[in-house]
C-alpha cells in the first residue's frame, strides 16, 4: 500500500516523526522488551486497533503492544486484512477472536 492513502505517513505531518511519538515509543519499548506474539525481542510498537490517521488513537499507549518486526509485518498484518482483532487460541484450542470464522454462529 502506498502512502498516498495514508497522509499520516508523509510530509511535515508524519505521525512517525512526531517528537512525542519518538520519545514515548522509546520508553515503551524499554519497558516492554518482549514480542507479545512470539517472545522474541520487541522492536515495533504496534497499534492494536489501527489508528487510520486518528492522532489521539495513534498516541494512546493503551492501544500499543510490543511486537518484533517479523510478527508485525506478517501475522499482525494478515490478521488485520482478515478483520481479526486478536491473534491466538484459547485453552480449548479455538481462536480467541470473536470475529474469527470458527466463532461465528
For each residue, the residues with C-beta under 8 A, 3 or more apart:
1: 5 6
2: 5 6
3: 6 7 9 10
4:
5: 1 2
6: 1 2 3 9 10 53
7: 3 10 11 13 53
8: 13 14 15 16 51 53 55 58
9: 3 6 14 15 16
10: 3 6 7 13 14
11: 7 14
12:
13: 7 8 10
14: 8 9 10 11 17 18
15: 8 9 18 21 51 55 58
16: 8 9 21
17: 14 21 22
18: 14 15 21 22 59
19: 22 23
20: 23 24 59
21: 15 16 17 18 24 25 58 59
22: 17 18 19 25 26
23: 19 20 26 27
24: 20 21 27 28 59 61
25: 21 22 28 29 45
26: 22 23 29 30
27: 23 24 30 31
28: 24 25 31 32 45 61 64 66
29: 25 26 32 33 42 43 45 66
30: 26 27 33
31: 27 28
32: 28 29 42 65 66
33: 29 30 41 42 66
34: 39 40 41 42 66
35: 38 39 40 41 42 66 67 68 71
36: 42 65 66 67 71
37: 67 68 71 75 76 87 88
38: 35 68 70 71
39: 34 35
40: 34 35 68 70 71
41: 33 34 35 68
42: 29 32 33 34 35 36 66 67 68
43: 29 67 68 69
44: 66 67 68 69 72
45: 25 28 29 64 65 66 67
46: 64 65 66 67 72 76
47: 50 51 57 58 63 64
48: 63 64 65 85
49: 57 63 85
50: 47 80
51: 8 15 47 54 55 57 58 63
52: 57
53: 6 7 8 58
54: 51 57 58
55: 8 15 51 58 59
56: 59 60
57: 47 49 51 52 54 60 63
58: 8 15 21 47 51 53 54 55 63
59: 18 20 21 24 55 56
60: 56 57 63 64
61: 24 28 64
62:
63: 47 48 49 51 57 58 60
64: 28 45 46 47 48 60 61
65: 32 36 45 46 48
66: 28 29 32 33 34 35 36 42 44 45 46
67: 35 36 37 42 43 44 45 46 71 72 76
68: 35 37 38 40 41 42 43 44 71 72
69: 43 44 72 73
70: 38 40 73 74
71: 35 36 37 38 40 67 68 74 75 76
72: 44 46 67 68 69 76 77
73: 69 70 76 77
74: 70 71 77 78
75: 37 71 78 79 87
76: 37 46 67 71 72 73 79 80 87
77: 72 73 74 80 81
78: 74 75 81 82
79: 75 76 82 84 85 86 87 97
80: 50 76 77 83 84
81: 77 78
82: 78 79
83: 80 99
84: 79 80 87 95 97 99 100
85: 48 49 79 97 98 99
86: 79 95 96 97
87: 37 75 76 79 84 96 97
88: 37 95 96
89: 92 93 94 95 96
90: 93 94 95 96
91:
92: 89
93: 89 90
94: 89 90 102 103
95: 84 86 88 89 90 100 102 103
96: 86 87 88 89 90 100
97: 79 84 85 86 87 100 103
98: 85 103
99: 83 84 85 103 104
100: 84 95 96 97 103 104
101: 104
102: 94 95
103: 94 95 97 98 99 100
104: 99 100 101
105:
